[in-house]
Amino acid sequence: MENSILKEGYIIAETSTNKRYRILHTAENAVVLIELDINKLNIFSQYTGAIEELLLSDEMFIYKEEDPVYNLSTLPQKELDRYHMKLEWMQMVTEEYGPTYLELMGKKRKNIIKTIEQQNNISNRTLWRIILLYLQSGCSNTALIDKRYFKSTFAYG
């Protein structure tokens, strides 16, 4: 199997359990995955060959989820400001922990997270929820928009 099928942003699902994982990063011999459909951050690395074998044996399947498209000009200014603030936070997290984000796992102190919390008066729980949604979406900026604004202007592109 050609490595090109394992692309960042694609979703891999287990056939028997329907557990889903998004590919966050690809390297020569490994992929970094984040588990989807859970409220906990679970990021891990997996050997590319093992994933390919599971795909070949139909124990897993892979697909690309359509990226949502949102027209930011339709957002109220207050929500647009929140969006830009969250985007700045995620850029800080990406600069510090990307592209694998593996260092976000574990109990080790995460200075960037503390800095964002303190500078923006945001709770630890809220910030981690935003990070989780952002990473589970495949680092899609659309994940940073309050979902209440998707009702009338949401589209796939």
C-alpha positions as a Markdown table, in Angstrom:
| # | Residue | x | y | z |
|---|---|---|---|---|
| 1 | Met | 0.0 | 0.0 | 0.0 |
| 2 | Glu | 1.2 | 3.4 | -0.9 |
| 3 | Asn | 1.9 | 5.8 | 2.0 |
| 4 | Ser | 0.1 | 8.6 | 0.2 |
| 5 | Ile | -3.3 | 7.2 | 1.4 |
| 6 | Leu | -2.4 | 8.3 | 4.9 |
| 7 | Lys | -2.8 | 12.0 | 4.7 |
| 8 | Glu | -3.1 | 14.6 | 7.4 |
| 9 | Gly | -6.7 | 15.4 | 8.1 |
| 10 | Tyr | -8.1 | 12.0 | 6.9 |
| 11 | Ile | -10.1 | 9.9 | 9.3 |
| 12 | Ile | -9.4 | 6.3 | 10.0 |
| 13 | Ala | -12.1 | 4.1 | 11.6 |
| 14 | Glu | -12.0 | 0.7 | 13.1 |
| 15 | Thr | -14.5 | -1.6 | 11.2 |
| 16 | Ser | -15.6 | -3.6 | 14.3 |
| 17 | Thr | -16.0 | -0.8 | 16.8 |
| 18 | Asn | -16.4 | 2.3 | 14.7 |
| 19 | Lys | -13.8 | 4.1 | 16.8 |
| 20 | Arg | -12.5 | 7.0 | 14.7 |
| 21 | Tyr | -9.1 | 8.7 | 14.6 |
| 22 | Arg | -8.0 | 11.7 | 12.7 |
| 23 | Ile | -4.5 | 11.8 | 11.2 |
| 24 | Leu | -2.7 | 14.9 | 12.7 |
| 25 | His | 0.7 | 14.3 | 11.3 |
| 26 | Thr | 2.5 | 11.9 | 8.9 |
| 27 | Ala | 6.1 | 11.0 | 9.0 |
| 28 | Glu | 8.1 | 8.5 | 7.0 |
| 29 | Asn | 7.3 | 5.5 | 9.3 |
| 30 | Ala | 4.6 | 6.8 | 11.6 |
| 31 | Val | 1.4 | 8.7 | 11.8 |
| 32 | Val | 0.1 | 10.7 | 14.8 |
| 33 | Leu | -3.5 | 10.2 | 15.5 |
| 34 | Ile | -6.1 | 11.8 | 17.7 |
| 35 | Glu | -9.1 | 9.8 | 18.9 |
| 36 | Leu | -12.4 | 11.3 | 17.8 |
| 37 | Asp | -15.9 | 11.3 | 19.4 |
| 38 | Ile | -14.6 | 11.5 | 23.0 |
| 39 | Asn | -14.2 | 14.4 | 25.4 |
| 40 | Lys | -10.7 | 13.6 | 26.3 |
| 41 | Leu | -7.4 | 14.4 | 24.6 |
| 42 | Asn | -6.0 | 11.1 | 23.3 |
| 43 | Ile | -3.1 | 11.7 | 20.9 |
| 44 | Phe | -0.7 | 8.9 | 20.0 |
| 45 | Ser | 1.8 | 7.7 | 17.4 |
| 46 | Gln | 1.3 | 4.6 | 15.4 |
| 47 | Tyr | 3.6 | 2.7 | 13.0 |
| 48 | Thr | 2.6 | 3.4 | 9.4 |
| 49 | Gly | 3.0 | -0.3 | 8.4 |
| 50 | Ala | 0.5 | -1.4 | 11.2 |
| 51 | Ile | -2.1 | 1.0 | 9.9 |
| 52 | Glu | -1.6 | 0.0 | 6.3 |
| 53 | Glu | -2.0 | -3.7 | 7.3 |
| 54 | Leu | -5.3 | -3.0 | 9.1 |
| 55 | Leu | -6.5 | -1.1 | 6.1 |
| 56 | Leu | -5.6 | -3.9 | 3.7 |
| 57 | Ser | -7.3 | -6.5 | 5.9 |
| 58 | Asp | -10.4 | -4.3 | 6.1 |
| 59 | Glu | -10.1 | -4.0 | 9.9 |
| 60 | Met | -10.0 | -0.3 | 9.4 |
| 61 | Phe | -11.1 | 2.1 | 6.6 |
| 62 | Ile | -10.0 | 5.6 | 5.7 |
| 63 | Tyr | -12.0 | 8.5 | 4.4 |
| 64 | Lys | -11.8 | 12.3 | 4.0 |
| 65 | Glu | -14.4 | 14.3 | 5.7 |
| 66 | Glu | -15.7 | 17.3 | 3.8 |
| 67 | Asp | -14.3 | 20.5 | 5.2 |
| 68 | Pro | -17.0 | 23.0 | 6.3 |
| 69 | Val | -16.9 | 26.4 | 4.8 |
| 70 | Tyr | -18.0 | 29.4 | 6.6 |
| 71 | Asn | -18.3 | 33.0 | 5.5 |
| 72 | Leu | -16.7 | 35.0 | 8.3 |
| 73 | Ser | -18.3 | 38.2 | 7.1 |
| 74 | Thr | -21.7 | 36.9 | 8.3 |
| 75 | Leu | -20.5 | 36.7 | 12.0 |
| 76 | Pro | -21.4 | 39.5 | 14.4 |
| 77 | Gln | -18.4 | 41.6 | 15.3 |
| 78 | Lys | -18.3 | 40.2 | 18.9 |
| 79 | Glu | -18.1 | 36.6 | 17.6 |
| 80 | Leu | -15.6 | 37.5 | 14.9 |
| 81 | Asp | -13.4 | 39.0 | 17.7 |
| 82 | Arg | -13.7 | 35.8 | 19.7 |
| 83 | Tyr | -12.9 | 33.7 | 16.6 |
| 84 | His | -9.7 | 35.7 | 16.0 |
| 85 | Met | -8.7 | 35.4 | 19.6 |
| 86 | Lys | -9.2 | 31.6 | 19.6 |
| 87 | Leu | -7.2 | 31.5 | 16.3 |
| 88 | Glu | -4.3 | 33.3 | 17.9 |
| 89 | Trp | -4.4 | 30.9 | 20.8 |
| 90 | Met | -4.3 | 27.9 | 18.5 |
| 91 | Gln | -1.4 | 29.4 | 16.6 |
| 92 | Met | 0.5 | 29.7 | 19.8 |
| 93 | Val | -0.3 | 26.1 | 20.7 |
| 94 | Thr | 0.7 | 24.9 | 17.2 |
| 95 | Glu | 4.0 | 26.8 | 17.3 |
| 96 | Glu | 4.8 | 25.2 | 20.7 |
| 97 | Tyr | 3.5 | 21.7 | 20.2 |
| 98 | Gly | 2.9 | 21.1 | 16.5 |
| 99 | Pro | 3.1 | 19.4 | 14.2 |
| 100 | Thr | 2.7 | 16.2 | 16.3 |
| 101 | Tyr | 1.0 | 17.7 | 19.4 |
| 102 | Leu | 2.3 | 14.6 | 21.3 |
| 103 | Glu | 3.8 | 16.8 | 24.1 |
| 104 | Leu | 0.2 | 18.0 | 24.9 |
| 105 | Met | -0.3 | 14.5 | 26.5 |
| 106 | Gly | 0.7 | 13.8 | 30.0 |
| 107 | Lys | 0.9 | 15.8 | 33.2 |
| 108 | Lys | 4.0 | 17.9 | 32.4 |
| 109 | Arg | 3.4 | 21.6 | 32.9 |
| 110 | Lys | 2.5 | 23.3 | 29.6 |
| 111 | Asn | 3.7 | 26.9 | 29.9 |
| 112 | Ile | 1.9 | 28.2 | 26.7 |
| 113 | Ile | -1.4 | 26.9 | 28.1 |
| 114 | Lys | -0.8 | 28.7 | 31.4 |
| 115 | Thr | 0.2 | 31.9 | 29.6 |
| 116 | Ile | -3.0 | 31.8 | 27.4 |
| 117 | Glu | -5.1 | 31.2 | 30.5 |
| 118 | Gln | -3.6 | 34.0 | 32.5 |
| 119 | Gln | -3.4 | 36.6 | 29.7 |
| 120 | Asn | -7.0 | 36.0 | 28.6 |
| 121 | Asn | -8.7 | 35.1 | 31.9 |
| 122 | Ile | -10.0 | 31.8 | 30.5 |
| 123 | Ser | -10.4 | 28.7 | 32.5 |
| 124 | Asn | -8.2 | 25.7 | 32.0 |
| 125 | Arg | -11.2 | 23.5 | 31.2 |
| 126 | Thr | -12.5 | 25.9 | 28.5 |
| 127 | Leu | -9.1 | 26.3 | 26.8 |
| 128 | Trp | -8.6 | 22.5 | 26.8 |
| 129 | Arg | -12.1 | 22.1 | 25.2 |
| 130 | Ile | -11.2 | 24.5 | 22.5 |
| 131 | Ile | -7.8 | 22.8 | 21.8 |
| 132 | Leu | -9.6 | 19.4 | 21.7 |
| 133 | Leu | -12.2 | 20.6 | 19.2 |
| 134 | Tyr | -9.5 | 22.2 | 17.1 |
| 135 | Leu | -7.3 | 19.1 | 17.0 |
| 136 | Gln | -10.2 | 16.7 | 16.5 |
| 137 | Ser | -11.3 | 18.8 | 13.5 |
| 138 | Gly | -7.9 | 18.4 | 11.9 |
| 139 | Cys | -6.9 | 21.9 | 12.9 |
| 140 | Ser | -9.7 | 23.4 | 10.9 |
| 141 | Asn | -10.3 | 27.1 | 11.8 |
| 142 | Thr | -14.0 | 26.5 | 11.4 |
| 143 | Ala | -13.9 | 24.5 | 14.7 |
| 144 | Leu | -13.2 | 27.8 | 16.4 |
| 145 | Ile | -16.6 | 29.3 | 15.4 |
| 146 | Asp | -19.5 | 29.0 | 17.8 |
| 147 | Lys | -21.7 | 26.3 | 16.3 |
| 148 | Arg | -24.9 | 28.5 | 16.9 |
| 149 | Tyr | -23.8 | 30.6 | 13.9 |
| 150 | Phe | -23.7 | 27.6 | 11.5 |
| 151 | Lys | -27.5 | 27.3 | 11.2 |
| 152 | Ser | -28.0 | 29.7 | 8.3 |
| 153 | Thr | -24.6 | 30.0 | 6.5 |
| 154 | Phe | -23.0 | 26.6 | 6.8 |
| 155 | Ala | -21.9 | 24.8 | 3.6 |
| 156 | Tyr | -19.5 | 22.2 | 2.5 |
| 157 | Gly | -16.9 | 23.0 | -0.1 |
